[in-house]
Every structure is written in C-alpha cells, then in structure tokens.
Amino acid sequence: MLDLGRTLGHLGACDQFLSLTHLLDSGALAPGDHVLLTGNGAGISLAAAVVEVLEHPAW
C-alpha cells in the first residue's frame, strides 16, 4: 500500500478503507482471505480490525 499512498498522500480516516478497496479491486484479495486494518492518531489513539473477505464485492 506504500506505492498507493505515495501517489495520493494521507487521506485521514479513509486510508484503511481506500487500501482495502484497492486490494479488492486489484484482485490481491480473494474470498477466505483475512486482512488486518490498523490506524493511529494523535497521542495514544490506536485502532485495529481484522476483516475476512467472504465474497468479491459487486461494485
């Protein structure tokens, strides 16, 4: 995701969701895959979510 981030820059709270969409659209993820999304903010503000791809999205 580093190359994608270099072209777009920081998008705030959207970074993780844009990355997930990019991975799905590019075919890098398939049903059954698990993805760890992480984010951090000012101070000690951390967030994480594990997402399982159940099917390829219709979009």
Backbone as a printed PyTorch tensor [residue, N CA C, xyz], in Angstrom:
tensor([[[  0.8050,  -1.1830,   0.0000],
         [  0.0000,   0.0000,   0.0000],
         [  0.8560,   1.2580,   0.0000]],

        [[  2.1450,   1.0790,   0.1780],
         [  3.0400,   2.2250,   0.1950],
         [  3.0200,   2.9740,  -1.1330]],

        [[  3.0510,   2.2500,  -2.2440],
         [  3.0290,   2.9110,  -3.5560],
         [  1.7360,   3.6940,  -3.7690]],

        [[  0.6100,   3.1350,  -3.3700],
         [ -0.6660,   3.8510,  -3.4890],
         [ -0.6490,   5.1120,  -2.6270]],

        [[ -0.1650,   4.9970,  -1.4030],
         [ -0.0870,   6.1490,  -0.5080],
         [  0.8290,   7.2510,  -1.0230]],

        [[  1.8830,   6.8620,  -1.7090],
         [  2.8030,   7.8620,  -2.2600],
         [  2.1420,   8.7000,  -3.3500]],

        [[  1.1950,   8.1220,  -4.0750],
         [  0.5350,   8.8690,  -5.1470],
         [ -0.6150,   9.7270,  -4.6300]],

        [[ -1.2580,   9.2970,  -3.5420],
         [ -2.4320,  10.0100,  -3.0430],
         [ -2.1630,  10.8690,  -1.8190]],

        [[ -1.2150,  10.4740,  -1.0070],
         [ -0.9770,  11.1720,   0.2430],
         [ -1.8850,  10.6490,   1.3390]],

        [[ -1.8830,  11.3390,   2.4650],
         [ -2.6790,  10.9250,   3.6240],
         [ -4.1260,  11.3790,   3.4570]],

        [[ -5.0560,  10.4600,   3.6570],
         [ -6.4780,  10.7750,   3.4960],
         [ -7.2360,  10.7330,   4.8160]],

        [[ -6.5240,  10.8360,   5.9150],
         [ -7.1740,  10.8310,   7.2210],
         [ -7.7460,   9.4720,   7.5480]],

        [[ -8.9640,   9.4510,   8.0170],
         [ -9.6040,   8.2080,   8.4410],
         [ -9.9690,   7.2970,   7.2710]],

        [[ -9.7930,   7.7420,   6.0550],
         [-10.1510,   6.9420,   4.8770],
         [ -9.0220,   6.0370,   4.3890]],

        [[ -7.8170,   6.1980,   4.8950],
         [ -6.6630,   5.4350,   4.4000],
         [ -6.9160,   3.9250,   4.3920]],

        [[ -7.4000,   3.3930,   5.5020],
         [ -7.5890,   1.9490,   5.6140],
         [ -8.6590,   1.4470,   4.6410]],

        [[ -9.7200,   2.1990,   4.4840],
         [-10.8130,   1.7540,   3.6210],
         [-10.4530,   1.8730,   2.1420]],

        [[ -9.6950,   2.8990,   1.7940],
         [ -9.2070,   3.0180,   0.4280],
         [ -8.2510,   1.8700,   0.1110]],

        [[ -7.3890,   1.5380,   1.0420],
         [ -6.4560,   0.4300,   0.8420],
         [ -7.1950,  -0.8950,   0.6760]],

        [[ -8.1980,  -1.1270,   1.4970],
         [ -8.9910,  -2.3490,   1.3890],
         [ -9.6900,  -2.4160,   0.0310]],

        [[-10.2670,  -1.3090,  -0.4040],
         [-10.9290,  -1.2610,  -1.7110],
         [ -9.9320,  -1.5190,  -2.8300]],

        [[ -8.7510,  -0.9220,  -2.7270],
         [ -7.7130,  -1.1260,  -3.7460],
         [ -7.3110,  -2.5960,  -3.8270]],

        [[ -7.1210,  -3.2380,  -2.6810],
         [ -6.7400,  -4.6520,  -2.6680],
         [ -7.8350,  -5.5310,  -3.2650]],

        [[ -9.0810,  -5.2100,  -2.9870],
         [-10.1920,  -5.9810,  -3.5600],
         [-10.2880,  -5.7700,  -5.0700]],

        [[-10.2090,  -4.5250,  -5.4980],
         [-10.3290,  -4.2130,  -6.9300],
         [ -9.1660,  -4.7540,  -7.7530]],

        [[ -7.9810,  -4.8100,  -7.1650],
         [ -6.8010,  -5.2720,  -7.9060],
         [ -6.6960,  -6.7900,  -7.9570]],

        [[ -7.5590,  -7.4790,  -7.2060],
         [ -7.5180,  -8.9400,  -7.1870],
         [ -6.5140,  -9.5060,  -6.2000]],

        [[ -5.9260,  -8.6570,  -5.3700],
         [ -4.9570,  -9.1240,  -4.3810],
         [ -5.6150,  -9.8840,  -3.2400]],

        [[ -6.9130,  -9.6910,  -3.0630],
         [ -7.6680, -10.4040,  -2.0320],
         [ -8.7170, -11.2910,  -2.6790]],

        [[ -8.9540, -12.4210,  -2.0530],
         [ -9.9500, -13.3760,  -2.5550],
         [-10.7880, -13.8590,  -1.3810]],

        [[-11.9600, -14.4170,  -1.6470],
         [-12.7700, -14.9680,  -0.5600],
         [-11.9510, -15.9480,   0.2930]],

        [[-12.0990, -15.7790,   1.5990],
         [-11.3550, -16.5930,   2.5520],
         [-10.1300, -15.8930,   3.1140]],

        [[ -9.6850, -14.8130,   2.4780],
         [ -8.5310, -14.0590,   2.9760],
         [ -8.9200, -13.2310,   4.1970]],

        [[ -7.9460, -13.0020,   5.0550],
         [ -8.1090, -12.1400,   6.2190],
         [ -7.1620, -10.9550,   6.0660]],

        [[ -7.6140,  -9.7800,   6.4830],
         [ -6.8200,  -8.5530,   6.3840],
         [ -6.8380,  -7.8590,   7.7400]],

        [[ -5.6810,  -7.3780,   8.1700],
         [ -5.5850,  -6.5900,   9.3930],
         [ -5.5030,  -5.1290,   9.0000]],

        [[ -6.4980,  -4.3460,   9.3900],
         [ -6.5050,  -2.9030,   9.1540],
         [ -6.0940,  -2.2230,  10.4540]],

        [[ -5.1090,  -1.3370,  10.3740],
         [ -4.6630,  -0.6210,  11.5650],
         [ -4.6250,   0.8720,  11.2890]],

        [[ -4.7660,   1.6350,  12.3350],
         [ -4.6890,   3.0810,  12.2230],
         [ -4.2370,   3.6670,  13.5410]],

        [[ -3.6810,   4.8580,  13.4740],
         [ -3.2910,   5.5450,  14.7030],
         [ -3.5590,   7.0240,  14.5550]],

        [[ -3.6750,   7.6670,  15.6920],
         [ -3.9540,   9.0920,  15.7010],
         [ -3.0410,   9.7910,  16.6850]],

        [[ -3.3680,  11.0110,  16.9650],
         [ -2.5550,  11.8060,  17.8770],
         [ -2.5430,  11.1880,  19.2700]],

        [[ -1.4220,  11.3250,  19.9470],
         [ -1.3040,  10.7600,  21.2870],
         [ -1.2630,   9.2450,  21.2140]],

        [[ -2.0690,   8.6040,  22.0230],
         [ -2.1210,   7.1370,  22.0320],
         [ -3.5130,   6.7120,  21.5640]],

        [[ -3.8270,   7.0440,  20.3560],
         [ -5.1070,   6.6830,  19.7570],
         [ -4.8480,   5.6150,  18.7000]],

        [[ -5.2160,   4.3810,  19.0020],
         [ -4.9630,   3.2640,  18.1050],
         [ -6.2710,   2.5550,  17.7800]],

        [[ -6.3300,   1.9780,  16.6020],
         [ -7.4990,   1.1980,  16.2060],
         [ -7.0300,   0.0410,  15.3310]],

        [[ -7.7340,  -1.0730,  15.4140],
         [ -7.4070,  -2.2230,  14.5820],
         [ -8.6720,  -3.0330,  14.3350]],

        [[ -8.7200,  -3.6700,  13.1760],
         [ -9.8370,  -4.5470,  12.8420],
         [ -9.3300,  -5.6540,  11.9280]],

        [[ -9.7770,  -6.8630,  12.1780],
         [ -9.4910,  -7.9740,  11.2810],
         [-10.7310,  -8.1940,  10.4350]],

        [[-10.5580,  -8.1750,   9.1230],
         [-11.6710,  -8.3000,   8.1830],
         [-11.4770,  -9.5910,   7.3890]],

        [[-12.5190, -10.3830,   7.2800],
         [-12.4850, -11.5790,   6.4480],
         [-13.2540, -11.3080,   5.1640]],

        [[-12.6590, -11.6060,   4.0340],
         [-13.3180, -11.4270,   2.7460],
         [-14.2170, -12.6520,   2.5210]],

        [[-15.5140, -12.4410,   2.4860],
         [-16.4580, -13.5370,   2.2910],
         [-16.7880, -13.7830,   0.8190]],

        [[-16.8510, -12.7040,   0.0580],
         [-17.1100, -12.8110,  -1.3750],
         [-16.5930, -11.5600,  -2.0550]],

        [[-16.4020, -11.6440,  -3.3440],
         [-15.9320, -10.4720,  -4.0740],
         [-17.0830,  -9.4790,  -4.1840]],

        [[-16.8660,  -8.2050,  -3.8310],
         [-17.9520,  -7.2250,  -3.8740],
         [-18.4840,  -7.0120,  -5.2870]],

        [[-19.7450,  -6.6620,  -5.3780],
         [-20.4130,  -6.4810,  -6.6750],
         [-20.0260,  -5.1770,  -7.3670]],

        [[-19.4350,  -4.2320,  -6.6340],
         [-19.1460,  -2.9540,  -7.2720],
         [-18.0950,  -3.1100,  -8.3230]]])
